[in-house]
Amino acid sequence: MTNQGFLPFQDLTGCHKALYTMTLLILGVAYLFAMIQTFSVHASRDGNVGLSPNDLVLAYSGSTDATRLEAAIKGPMSGMLHKEDAEEIVLWIQGGAEEGRYQDKVVPIMEDHCFNCHGDNEASRAAYPHNPILQGYSNVMKMVEIDTGADILTLVRVSHIHLFGMTFIFFIVGGIFLHANVQPACMKCIILITPFIAIMLDIFSWYLTKLYPPFAWIIYLSGVFMALSFTAQWVLSMYQMWFYRLPRDNIGGGE
């Protein structure tokens, strides 16, 4: 049947449509913000505009050419510093990271831009418990070492959040999408299961990229297919819910 076990959108009550519409709207906005966050955190780590697999290599595997602090300044923290301030910190690192220059040149910059979130005080630690401390020479020197990418404990912490969260999101969106009329039926199933496969490939490739950087391509492509599946389900569901009308002689027909 066209929607065996599920009523087509046109046969749903107004309350069902209102519930589904508001759910899709909020999840759509949330997904958009998630994409913006992902882009802002990882884009341009390699010095080039945009988000590329090379940016993901630097995020998860690190770089032998830069320290952790340099990688942060050029990547996720790039928008928090003025260009000249970022260059001053990088020059300090590349010049040997001497304590005297840290006190004279680096501390004033970090007081203005960094210590609110990376300070060595109770308020900062309570608000941002996972942020590295940059206040104090001994603390900042822990970040002035070769960048090895995200550490395993951080990946584990983020992995379970993503696995739970993304599964719930695509289960909800997929449950709504089940009311859509998509031919052939196998295409509907492919669209439904693609994000779940992509989630697993994405998460496991975070760890594999630390061992073999080309796995960053799997992370990149998984994100693309996840976004395409979400977009397809969102657009088709909204369109068929409010604008598309399945011919009555097709309702109940074979898939």
C-alpha positions in Angstrom: 0.0 0.0 0.0 1.1 3.6 -0.5 1.4 4.2 3.3 0.6 0.9 4.8 0.0 1.4 8.5 0.2 5.2 8.2 -2.4 7.7 7.1 -1.3 10.0 4.3 -0.8 13.6 5.4 -4.1 14.8 3.8 -6.1 12.5 6.1 -4.5 13.7 9.3 -6.5 16.0 11.6 -5.7 19.6 11.9 -4.2 19.0 15.4 -1.9 16.3 14.0 -0.7 18.7 11.3 -0.2 21.6 13.8 1.8 19.3 16.1 4.0 17.9 13.3 4.5 21.4 11.7 5.7 23.0 15.0 7.9 20.1 15.7 9.5 20.3 12.3 9.9 24.0 12.5 11.7 23.9 15.8 13.9 20.9 14.8 14.7 22.7 11.5 15.9 25.8 13.3 17.8 23.7 15.8 19.5 21.7 13.0 20.4 25.0 11.3 22.1 26.3 14.4 23.9 23.0 14.8 25.3 23.4 11.3 26.4 26.9 12.1 28.1 25.8 15.3 29.9 23.0 13.5 31.1 25.4 10.8 32.2 28.0 13.3 34.2 25.5 15.4 35.9 23.6 12.6 36.1 25.9 9.5 39.3 27.5 8.3 41.6 25.6 10.7 43.8 25.0 7.7 43.9 28.7 6.8 41.5 28.4 3.9 38.0 29.7 3.7 35.2 27.2 4.3 35.0 23.7 5.9 37.0 21.0 4.3 38.2 17.4 5.3 41.6 18.9 6.1 39.9 21.1 8.8 38.5 17.9 10.3 42.0 16.2 10.2 43.3 19.2 12.3 40.4 19.0 14.7 40.6 15.3 15.4 44.1 14.3 14.6 46.0 17.5 15.3 49.0 18.9 13.5 52.7 18.5 14.1 53.2 22.0 12.7 51.2 23.8 15.4 50.6 23.8 19.2 47.2 23.3 20.8 46.9 27.0 21.6 47.8 28.0 18.0 45.2 25.5 16.6 42.5 27.0 18.9 43.4 30.5 17.9 43.2 29.7 14.2 40.1 27.5 14.6 37.3 27.6 17.2 38.6 30.7 19.0 39.4 32.7 15.9 36.3 34.9 16.3 37.2 35.8 19.9 40.4 37.7 19.1 41.4 40.6 17.0 43.7 39.6 14.2 46.6 41.6 15.6 46.1 40.1 19.0 46.0 36.5 17.6 49.2 37.2 15.7 50.9 38.5 18.9 50.1 35.3 20.7 51.3 33.1 17.8 54.6 35.1 17.6 55.1 34.6 21.3 54.6 30.9 20.9 56.9 30.6 17.9 59.5 32.8 19.6 60.0 30.4 22.5 57.0 31.2 24.8 59.1 33.1 27.3 57.5 33.9 30.6 58.6 37.6 30.5 56.9 38.2 27.2 53.9 36.2 28.4 53.4 38.7 31.3 54.1 41.8 29.1 52.3 41.0 25.9 50.0 38.0 26.2 48.4 38.4 29.6 46.8 41.8 28.7 45.3 40.2 25.6 44.0 37.2 27.5 42.5 39.4 30.2 40.4 41.1 27.7 39.4 38.1 25.6 40.1 34.8 27.3 40.0 34.7 31.1 36.2 35.0 31.4 35.9 31.5 30.0 39.5 30.2 30.7 40.3 31.8 34.0 41.8 30.1 37.0 38.9 31.1 39.4 35.9 29.5 40.9 33.4 31.4 38.6 35.1 30.3 35.4 35.6 26.7 36.5 31.9 26.4 37.5 30.6 27.9 34.3 33.1 26.2 31.9 34.4 23.1 33.7 35.8 21.5 30.5 37.7 24.6 29.3 41.5 24.6 29.6 42.9 27.2 32.0 44.9 29.9 30.3 45.5 32.1 33.4 49.0 31.7 34.8 52.2 30.9 32.9 52.3 27.2 34.1 48.7 26.7 33.0 49.1 28.3 29.5 52.3 26.3 28.9 50.2 23.1 29.0 48.5 24.4 25.8 51.8 25.4 24.2 52.6 21.8 23.1 52.2 20.0 19.9 48.5 19.7 18.9 47.2 16.2 18.9 43.6 17.0 18.2 40.7 16.2 20.4 41.6 13.9 23.3 39.9 10.6 23.7 38.0 11.6 26.9 36.5 14.6 25.1 35.5 12.5 22.2 33.8 10.0 24.5 31.9 12.8 26.3 30.7 14.3 23.0 30.0 10.9 21.4 27.3 9.8 23.8 25.6 13.2 23.6 25.6 13.0 19.8 24.5 9.4 19.6 21.5 10.0 22.0 20.6 13.4 20.6 20.8 12.7 16.9 19.0 9.4 17.3 16.0 11.1 19.0 16.0 13.8 16.4 15.9 11.5 13.4 13.4 9.1 15.1 11.0 12.0 15.5 11.5 13.5 12.0 11.4 10.0 10.5 8.1 9.2 12.4 6.5 12.2 10.7 8.1 11.4 7.4 6.4 7.9 7.5 3.2 9.7 6.5 4.7 10.9 3.2 4.0 9.4 -0.1 7.4 8.5 -1.7 7.8 6.2 -4.7 9.4 3.7 -5.0 9.0 2.5 -1.4 12.6 1.5 -1.2 13.6 5.1 -1.7 11.6 6.1 1.4 13.4 3.5 3.5 16.8 4.7 2.2 16.0 8.2 3.2 14.9 7.0 6.6 17.9 4.9 7.5 20.6 7.0 5.9 21.0 9.4 8.8 21.3 6.6 11.3 24.1 4.9 9.3 25.7 8.4 8.9 25.6 9.0 12.6 27.5 5.7 13.3 30.1 6.3 10.6 30.5 9.9 11.7 31.1 9.1 15.4 33.5 6.1 14.9 35.5 8.1 12.3 36.3 10.7 14.9 38.5 8.1 16.6 39.8 6.5 13.4 40.9 9.9 12.1 43.3 10.1 15.0 44.9 6.9 13.8 44.6 7.5 10.0 43.8 11.1 8.9 42.0 10.2 5.6 39.0 9.0 7.7 38.2 12.7 7.9 36.6 12.2 4.5 34.1 9.8 6.2 33.3 12.4 8.8 32.8 15.0 6.1 30.6 12.9 3.8 28.6 11.5 6.8 27.7 15.0 7.7 26.7 15.8 4.1 24.4 12.7 3.8 22.9 13.4 7.2 22.0 16.9 6.2 20.6 15.8 2.9 18.4 13.2 4.5 17.2 15.7 7.1 16.4 18.3 4.4 14.6 15.7 2.2 12.4 14.5 5.1 11.7 18.0 6.3 10.8 19.5 2.9 8.7 16.5 1.7 6.8 16.3 5.0 6.0 20.0 5.1 5.1 20.1 1.4 2.9 17.1 1.5 1.3 18.1 4.8 0.0 21.5 3.5 0.2 21.6 -0.4 0.3 18.1 -1.9 -2.9 16.1 -2.4 -2.6 12.4 -3.1 -5.2 11.3 -5.7 -7.9 9.3 -4.0 -7.6 6.4 -6.4 -4.0 6.0 -5.3 -4.7 5.8 -1.6 -4.4 2.2 -0.6 -2.6 1.3 -3.8 0.4 -0.9 -4.0 3.9 0.4 -3.3 
